[in-house]
Amino acid sequence: MFLALRELRFNLLRSALLGGIAALLAFMVFMLLGLTRGLSQDSAAWMLGNPAATFVTTTDADGNFTRSFISPDDVSAVQDANPGATPFAQSFASFGVNSADSTQLGAVMLGLDPDSFLAPQVAEGRALSGDGAVVDATLKEDGVALGDTLILRPGGEELTVVGFTEGARLNHQPILFVTLDEWQRLNSRARDTVSGLALEADPVGSLPDGLSTQTRPEALQSLPGYKEEQGSLLMIQVFLVAVSALVMAVFFYVMTLQKTAQFGLLKAIGAGMRTLAGSLIAQVALLTVTALAVATAAMYGATLLLPAGLPFALSWPAVAQSAALLLAVSLLGSLLSLRTIAQADPLQALGQGS
């Protein structure tokens, strides 16, 4: 550690440049992690936040709620076998606010029982009841306020905003919560069918023919575009971490090559391989930890400047895991330089070699 600190202090500019590169790479990894989690929550916040453990849909829908149509008889059969099962219905809606010629907005409309465990927790206004809609709070950014009238298109049906809730988004769109009866009235073509039933546990009894169950993770993967989006972002993260590890390993290797004569001289005066290897690993650890701290502070500062509508979710446990991974790959990459230290010749360093 003594040698590591002395060398870092002696080569302050080089150490700062190397640490700056490591901090920039870590900053990119952290920001991408936040964007990935933000997109995940923006796409499936309602699925992630509600207490349902299992969803029942028609088998031919492959878990897609908008393609599932469960008849009233099947709903009754499922509820008889599973008293806690609660039906819900999903559709997409376009609407204007307060006037027919206002800017058109889009949302997911969910019909459900206001007394069920799926009912949204109201952050402002009143709870869902027989009339009106509880909507996601992100609609405030589009100018929607309590008491506004939402005019559905193309039919012109009206809904009054009675409350706001947090974290109610699906398929990157805000959710309009209405009662199941209201949803059936607004979607007459559904003919009293529902999109699915939610259970807080695994189903107890057998299901009617044509119905199947999905766990919450399975239902998430069935959301349109969710699996593909998350897969692409995960691959970007993996490649970025791999490139970061490669860049760090190359920089430390080049730095070690430049100090071959110094290592030979240290060997000549009695420094052992263990001491020199420990010094190198300590340098890598100190630079990487400092860079990770700087990157974390920079990321936190950047989150304060991000636009309100940008999907970004900060998770400190995930940041800590990513930081530990970057530190591990940096230390592993530094092992490439140990061969150079082992081959350093004390005679050449003293000018006695041929």
N, C-alpha and C positions, 0 to 999 in steps of 0.2 A: 504493500500500500504506500510505503514511503517513496519508493521509486516512481510509482504511478503518479502520485501527487506532484513530485518534483518535475517530472517530465511534462505533465499537463500545464503546469505553471510556466515552465521554460518555453514551451511551444504554445503559447496562449492563443495566438491568432489561428494557427492550424486547428487547435482543439475547438475553438469557437466555430470555425467553419464546418468542421465535421459534426459538431453537436447541432448546429443550425440545420444541416441537411437532415439529420435524424429527427429533429423536432418537426420539420416540415412534412416528412413522410408520416410521422405519427399523427400530426394534425389532420392530414388527409384521411388517414384510416379512421380517426375518431369522428370526423365530420360525415364521412360516408356511412359509418355505423349509425349515427343519429338520423341521417336521411333515410336509411333502410328501415329503421324502426318506425320513423315517422310515416313513411309510406305504408308500412304494414298496419299501423293503427288507423291511418286515414282510410284504408281499404276495408278494414274489418273491425273497427272500434266497437260496434254493437255486439258482434260475435265474441270479441275478447272480454267484454265487460259484463254481459248478462250471466246469471248463475246457472244457465242450462248446461247439463252434462251430455245429453243425448237429444238428437233431433230425428223425428220421423217424417219421411217423405215418401212419395211414390217411387217404386223401384225404377221405372223408366226415366225418371228425372235425373238420375245420377247425382243426387244431392243438391241440384240447382233448384232453389226455392221458387223461382219464377216459372219453372217448367213443371212444377208439382201441383196437382189438383186432387185434393182428398175430399171425398164425398161426406155429407153429414152423417150417413150411416157408419162409415168407417171411423169418423171422429168419435162417435158415441161408443163404438166397440173398443177403441183404444183407451178412452177415458174410463170405461167400465173395468178394464183390466188394470189400468194405471190411474187411480183417482187424481193424482197430481198433474196429469198431462194437460197442457194448456195450448189451444190452437192459436195460430197466427197466420196472417195472409200478407203477401208482399206483392207490390207492383211498382212501376215507375210512374212518376207524375211530372208534368210540366205546368207551371203556373205563373201568373203575374201577381203583383201586390197592389191591392186597393183599386186598380182599374184594369180594364181589359187590354189597353194599349201599353201597359207598362212593360219593362224589360222582362223577357221570359227567363225563368229560373228552372232548374231541374232538381229532383229529389227522389228518394225512395220512400214510398208510402207503406207503412206497416199498420195493419189492423190487428188489435189484440184486446184481450179482456183487461180492463183497467184495474181489476182486483187481483190479477194474477201476479206471479213472481217476475214476469217479463215487463210489467208496467214501468215506465221510465221514472227515475227520481227527478223531481222538478227542482231546478235551481232558482227559478224566478217565475212568478205567476202562480197559477193554481194547477192542481193535478188533473190528469185526463179524466173526463167524465163523458156524459152522453153526447155532448156536442163539442165542436171545436177541435183544435189540434195542438199537441205539444211538439215543438220542433227543436232541432239541434241549434245550439247557441251560435254556431258559425254563420247562421243566416243573418245574424245582426250585421255582419260585415257587408251584406247585400242590402241593408236598409230595412230589414224586417223588424218590427217592434210589436210589443204586446198590444192586442186589440186590432191589429191589422187584419185585413181580409185577403185571403189567398184565393185567387180566381183560377180554377183548374181549366186547363185547355185540353181538347178543343170544346168540351161540353159547356163550360161556363159555370160549373158548380162552385159554391163558395164554402170556404172554411175560415173560421176565426182563430187567430193565434191566441191561445189561452195560457201558454207557459213555455218556458225554455228549459232544456236539459243539456247536460254536458256529455261529450264523448259518444254521441249518437250519429255515427257515420257508417256507411256501407257502400262498397264499390266507388269510393272517392266522392260520395255525394251525401248531403245531409239527409236525415230521416224526418219524415212527418209522421208522428204517432196519432192514430185515430182509433176509435173503438171498432171492434170487429163488425158490429152492425152498420156503422157508418161506412166502413170500407166496402161492405157488401152493397150498400146503396150506391156508392160511387163507381163500383166495378160490377155492374149488373151482369156482364157476360160471364162472370165467374160462376153464376148459378149456385150460390151458397156453398161453393167449395172453399177450402182453405189451402194454403201453401204447405203447411207442416204443423207438427205439434212438438212442443219442447217439454222435456222431462228433466227433473233435477237429479235423476239417477238412471240406471239402466232399466229398460222395460221389464216388468215382472211377468206379465202374461204374453201369450203368443199374439202376433199381429195378424190382421186380416190379409188375405192374399193381395199381392200387388203393392204392399207397403214394406219398407225396409228402414233400418236405423243407421245413424251415423253418430260417432262421437264428435265432440267439439273439434279436435284437431282434424278429423276427416272432413267435417263440414267446412272448415277453413280452406282446406285444399280444394274443395269443390266450388268455391266462389269463383265466378268468371274472372280469369286473368290473374288471380292471386298467386297460384303456384308458379306460373311462368314469371311473374314480376319478381317474386322473392328469389327464385332460382337464379335469375339474371343478376340481381343485386348481390347475392351470395358469391357468385363466381367473380364479380368485380372485386369484392372484398378479399377473396382468396388470392387473386392475382396481385392485388396491391400489397398484401402482406408478404407474398413471395418476392415481389420486386424489391420491397423495402429490405427484406433480409439479404437479398443478393447485393444490393447497393452498399449496405452496411459492411458486408463481408469483404467486398472488393476494396472499399476505402481503407479498412483496417489492414488488409493484406498489403496494399500499396504502401501504407504508412510503415508497416513492419519491414518491407523490403528496403525502404530508405534508411532504416536504422540497423541494417545488418552489421556494419562495422562497429556500431556502439554495443551491440549485443556481444560481438566477439571480444571487444575490449573488457566488458564486464565479466565475461567468462575468464579472461586472462587474469583478472585480479581476484578471482575466487568465487564469483557469483554462480550459483548452481542453476540448472534448468528449471527446478521447481520455483526458485525466486523470480526468474525472468518470466516464466509462464504466468505466475501469479500476478506480476506487475501488469502484463498485457491484459489479462482478464479483468483486473481491477480498473484499468483505464476504460475498457469497453463498458463495464458496468456503471462507472461514474458518469461517463458521457451519455449513455443511454438513459439512465435514471433522470439526469438533469434535463435531457431533451424531452422525455415523457412528461416531466413536471411543467416545462414551458409549453408543450403542446396542449396539455390539459387546461392550463390557464388561458391560452389563446382560444381554445375551443369554447370555454365558458364565456369569454368575452364576445366571441362571434355570435353565440346564441342570443345575446342581448340586442344584437343589431339585425338579426334576421327578420324579414317581413312577417307579419302576423299570419298570413295565409300559407306560409311555407310549411309543409309537413315535416317536422323535425321533433324527435322524441329523445330526450337525454336520459340515459340510464347509467347511473354510476357503477353498479355491479358489472354491466357490460363493458364500460370503459376500463374498469380495473382488469377484467379478463383480457381485453385486447392489449392493454399495456403489459401485462404479464407475458402474453404471447410474443409481443415485439421484443421484450427484454430477453426471452428465452432464445428466439431466433438470432438475436444479435450476439449472444454469448456463444451459441453454436457456430455462427459464422466466424467468430474470432479464432476458433480452433484451427481454421485453415492456416493461420499464421504461425502456429506452433512449430510446424515443420521447418519454416525459415529460421526460427530461433535455434532449433536443434542443430541445423547445418551451419550456423555461424562459426567461423574458424578463428580462434584466438590468435593464431600465428599471423594470419592475414591482417587481422586488426592491428597487430604490433609491427606490421611491415616486415615480418620475417619469412612470410610464405613466398613461394615462387610465383 
